[in-house]
Amino acid sequence: MILLCFGYGYSARVLARRLLARGVEVRGTTRSPDKALALAGEGIRPFLFERGRPLPEEAFRGVSHVLVSIPPDEEGDPVLDGHGEDLRRLAGLVWVGWLGTTGVYGDRGGAWVDEETPLEPTIARTDRRARAEAAWLASGLPVHIFRLAGIYGPGRNAVRQLLDGTARRIVKPGQVFSRIHVEDIASVLEASMARPHPGRIYNVCDDEPAPPQDVVAFAAELLGVPPPAEEPYETAALSPMARSFYRDNRRVRNERIKSELGVRLAYPTYREGLRALLAVETGGEPDAEAGRRPSAAPISPAAKLG
């Protein structure tokens, strides 16, 4: 097995570390020569890639699995546009994972959505995601779409924000967000690699959509500090990007990753996730939960988010 990661970010790194520990060769792309050196230091074979800077032929030699976490741009999907034909020529390619977003469902007024819900993106970046999804599914490649909820994990969570003094409790009545721990993303991807189902779409989120202010309050309780004061959404000073996240309100179902991939989430709600991250963020001994991977039902080997 050889995994090629187009984009080596937060989720890809967690998956890569797991696979490297199993002796899998991992290749990764970056736009930065300095980051390429860092990747090499992690045991990743690095390549420079961006739109207009294609990969050399050697990057694809022997590749059996591909993870794409580079978002589409205004021109389309840079990976599919630049290397779709190269991927189609790979005789041993058995799995392509494309990391998308649950944002493609748009605003549902807090109602539940699943993988069969029609897409109704409400902003430009999620519309680009929806169009890129369709292009990948029509590509003839063994593509699996993973619609990720809001990602959190080490260094990116409410405990860390409280410690850094950046946590806020923005309150918009009725607003909830779905979220997912980066280690659970990696477990879903591993399970899919072991049970490939080309053309399948998976929501990747935990079991409990929750108001964002409740998550911050729980983190404050763990730290034993007062939570930040609530700020009404209507009057809160937010960047256009931050405000756009509150435009959509929906609850995302995750039954498919459990029933089809056999995944059992290590962090089924934000409470388990933040408890596990508390020691990590405060410099103590890592919680045992932080190293526990979600388990899956027994599966036959095939050949992130994390």
C-alpha positions in Angstrom: 0.0 0.0 0.0 1.2 3.5 -0.9 -0.8 6.5 0.1 -0.5 9.8 -1.7 -1.9 12.8 0.2 -2.8 15.8 -1.8 -2.5 18.4 0.9 -0.8 17.4 4.2 -2.8 19.3 6.8 -4.4 18.6 10.2 -6.5 15.6 9.3 -4.1 14.0 6.8 -1.3 14.2 9.3 -3.2 12.1 11.9 -4.0 9.4 9.3 -0.5 9.4 8.0 1.0 8.9 11.4 -1.2 5.8 12.0 -0.3 4.4 8.6 3.5 5.1 9.0 3.4 3.1 12.3 2.1 0.2 10.3 4.9 0.4 7.8 2.9 2.1 5.0 4.7 4.4 2.6 3.1 7.9 2.7 3.7 10.7 0.2 2.4 14.2 0.7 2.1 17.4 -1.2 2.7 21.0 0.0 3.2 24.4 -1.7 6.1 25.3 0.5 9.7 24.1 0.2 10.2 24.7 3.9 7.1 22.5 4.7 8.4 19.9 2.3 11.5 19.6 4.5 9.3 19.2 7.6 7.3 16.5 5.9 10.5 14.6 5.1 11.4 14.8 8.8 8.1 13.1 9.7 8.9 10.2 7.3 6.7 11.5 4.5 8.0 11.6 1.0 7.3 15.2 0.0 6.3 16.8 -3.3 5.5 20.4 -4.3 2.1 20.8 -5.8 -0.4 23.6 -6.5 -2.5 24.6 -9.5 0.0 25.3 -12.3 2.7 23.2 -10.6 1.9 19.6 -11.4 3.5 16.6 -9.7 6.3 14.6 -11.4 5.5 11.2 -12.7 7.4 9.5 -9.8 4.9 10.9 -7.3 2.3 8.4 -8.7 4.5 5.4 -9.1 2.9 2.4 -7.2 0.2 4.5 -5.5 -2.8 2.5 -4.4 -4.6 5.0 -2.2 -5.1 8.8 -2.6 -6.4 11.3 0.0 -7.5 14.7 -1.2 -7.9 17.5 1.3 -7.1 20.5 -0.9 -10.3 22.6 -1.3 -11.6 23.5 -4.7 -10.9 27.0 -6.0 -12.8 29.3 -8.3 -11.5 27.4 -11.3 -12.6 24.0 -10.0 -10.7 21.2 -8.2 -7.0 21.6 -8.7 -6.2 17.9 -8.1 -8.8 16.6 -10.5 -8.1 19.3 -13.1 -4.3 18.8 -12.9 -4.0 15.0 -12.3 -7.3 13.3 -13.1 -5.8 11.5 -16.1 -2.7 10.5 -14.2 -4.9 9.0 -11.5 -7.1 7.1 -14.0 -3.9 5.6 -15.4 -3.0 4.0 -12.1 -3.8 0.3 -12.5 -3.4 -0.3 -8.8 -5.5 2.5 -7.5 -8.3 1.1 -5.2 -9.3 4.0 -3.1 -9.6 7.8 -3.4 -10.8 9.7 -0.3 -12.1 13.3 -0.9 -12.5 15.4 2.2 -15.5 17.8 1.9 -17.8 19.5 4.3 -21.3 19.1 5.7 -21.7 22.8 4.7 -23.0 21.5 1.3 -26.4 20.8 3.0 -27.0 24.5 3.6 -29.4 25.9 6.1 -32.1 23.5 7.3 -33.4 25.5 10.2 -31.9 23.0 12.7 -33.5 20.0 11.0 -31.6 16.7 10.6 -29.8 15.8 7.3 -28.2 12.6 6.1 -26.3 11.5 3.0 -29.4 11.3 0.9 -30.5 14.9 1.7 -30.4 17.1 -1.5 -27.6 19.6 -1.4 -28.5 23.3 -1.0 -25.2 25.2 -0.5 -25.9 28.8 0.6 -22.4 30.4 0.1 -19.8 30.5 -2.6 -17.2 28.2 -0.9 -19.8 25.4 -0.2 -21.2 25.7 -3.7 -17.7 25.1 -5.0 -17.5 22.1 -2.7 -20.8 20.7 -4.1 -19.6 21.1 -7.6 -16.3 19.5 -6.9 -18.0 16.5 -5.3 -20.1 16.0 -8.4 -17.0 16.2 -10.6 -15.1 13.6 -8.5 -18.1 11.3 -8.5 -18.3 11.5 -12.3 -14.6 11.0 -12.8 -14.6 7.3 -13.1 -12.2 7.0 -10.2 -12.8 4.9 -7.0 -13.9 8.0 -5.1 -15.3 8.1 -1.5 -16.7 11.4 -0.3 -16.3 12.4 3.3 -18.4 15.3 4.4 -16.7 16.5 7.5 -18.3 18.5 10.3 -16.3 21.1 12.3 -12.9 19.6 13.2 -11.3 19.8 16.6 -8.4 18.1 18.3 -5.0 19.0 19.9 -4.4 22.7 19.5 -7.8 23.3 18.0 -10.5 23.2 20.7 -12.4 25.2 23.3 -9.9 24.4 26.1 -7.0 25.7 24.0 -9.0 28.8 23.1 -9.8 29.5 26.8 -6.1 29.1 27.7 -5.2 31.5 24.9 -7.8 34.0 25.9 -9.6 33.8 22.5 -12.7 31.8 23.5 -16.0 33.5 22.9 -19.6 32.5 23.6 -21.6 33.7 20.6 -25.3 33.0 21.1 -27.7 32.7 18.3 -31.0 31.2 19.6 -31.6 27.7 18.2 -28.1 27.5 16.5 -26.3 24.2 16.7 -23.1 22.9 15.1 -22.0 19.3 14.4 -18.3 18.6 15.1 -15.8 15.7 14.9 -12.5 14.9 16.7 -9.6 14.5 14.3 -8.8 11.1 15.6 -12.3 9.9 14.7 -11.8 11.3 11.2 -8.7 9.1 10.8 -10.6 6.1 12.0 -13.4 6.6 9.5 -10.8 6.9 6.7 -9.0 3.7 7.8 -12.3 1.8 8.0 -13.2 3.0 4.5 -9.8 1.9 3.1 -10.5 -1.5 4.5 -14.0 -1.6 3.1 -13.9 0.4 -0.2 -17.2 1.3 -1.7 -16.5 3.6 -4.6 -19.1 6.3 -5.1 -20.2 6.2 -1.5 -20.7 9.4 0.6 -20.2 9.5 4.3 -21.1 12.2 6.9 -18.3 12.3 9.4 -19.5 13.9 12.6 -20.2 13.0 16.2 -23.5 12.0 17.8 -24.5 15.3 19.3 -25.0 18.6 17.5 -24.7 21.3 20.1 -24.8 25.1 20.6 -21.3 26.5 20.4 -21.7 28.4 23.7 -22.4 25.2 25.5 -19.1 23.7 24.3 -17.1 26.7 25.6 -19.0 26.6 28.9 -18.1 22.9 29.4 -14.5 23.6 28.6 -14.5 26.3 31.2 -16.0 23.9 33.7 -13.2 21.4 33.0 -10.6 24.1 33.6 -12.4 25.4 36.7 -12.6 29.0 35.3 -15.6 31.2 34.6 -16.9 31.0 31.1 -16.7 34.1 28.9 -19.8 36.3 28.9 -22.4 35.5 26.3 -22.5 37.7 23.2 -25.6 38.0 21.1 -24.9 37.0 17.5 -26.7 40.1 16.2 -24.3 42.5 17.8 -21.1 40.5 18.2 -18.1 41.8 16.4 -17.3 39.0 13.9 -15.4 38.8 10.7 -17.4 38.1 7.5 -15.9 34.5 7.5 -16.8 33.9 11.1 -20.3 35.3 10.7 -20.9 33.1 7.6 -20.6 29.9 9.7 -23.8 31.0 11.6 -25.8 31.4 8.4 -26.6 27.7 8.3 -28.2 25.6 11.0 -28.6 21.9 10.7 -28.1 18.6 12.6 -26.1 15.9 10.8 -26.7 12.2 11.1 -23.8 9.8 11.2 -25.4 6.4 11.1 -23.7 5.3 7.8 -20.2 5.4 9.2 -21.4 3.0 11.9 -23.6 0.7 10.0 -21.4 0.3 6.9 -17.9 0.9 8.1 -18.3 -0.5 11.6 -16.8 2.6 13.3 -17.4 3.2 17.0 -16.5 6.8 17.8 -13.9 7.3 20.5 -15.4 10.8 21.1 -19.2 10.5 20.5 -19.8 14.0 21.9 -17.7 17.1 22.6 -17.6 16.1 26.3 -15.5 13.0 25.8 -13.3 14.9 23.3 -12.6 17.8 25.6 -12.0 15.6 28.6 -9.3 13.8 26.7 -7.8 17.0 25.5 -7.7 18.7 28.9 -4.4 17.2 30.0 -2.8 17.6 26.6 -3.6 21.4 26.5 -2.6 22.0 30.1 0.7 20.2 29.9 -0.2 17.2 32.0 0.0 13.5 31.1 -2.2 12.7 28.0 -5.5 11.2 29.0 -5.8 7.5 28.1 -8.7 8.4 25.9 -6.5 10.6 23.8 -4.7 7.6 22.5 -7.6 5.3 22.1 -8.8 4.7 18.6 -12.4 4.1 17.6 -12.9 0.4 17.0 -14.6 -1.2 14.1 -16.2 -4.5 13.5 -13.9 -7.2 12.0 -13.2 -6.3 8.4 -11.2 -7.8 5.6 -8.1 -5.8 4.6 -8.4 -3.8 1.4 -4.9 -3.3 0.3 -8.0 12.6 7.8 -9.1 13.2 9.9 -6.5 12.9 11.3 
